[in-house]
């Protein structure tokens, strides 16, 4: 269980550490067939709560520092679901 080959901390690619935060934020704030989207501030708080656990502290720090920019981008590119039935 855990990251492949037992890697941890800085042994994990910086790209993978960045993408893990981005992926979880996107998953939490997006609607899925099995769940409603979380409010952005709730998702941000969850990312912060996992700082030093699931997520690398330095990546979370950058995420928080640039949160407003990240949220603006998320809002700009949010998928809009159109029910054609």
C-alpha angles and dihedrals in degrees: 000000000000130000115352117274090012094281118164141173115355091356085078114083114263087232092056091048091052094045092049091061093043093047095050092046090051093046093049095047095044127083115244131186088254101041146027118243118267119238109262094244090052091051091047090051091051091052089050091048090055093051107130091011116061092358134051110252095228091053092049090049091055091044091054093043091054098032096120091053092046091050091049090054092046090052092048093053102034111141114244114214116217118194105212096185 
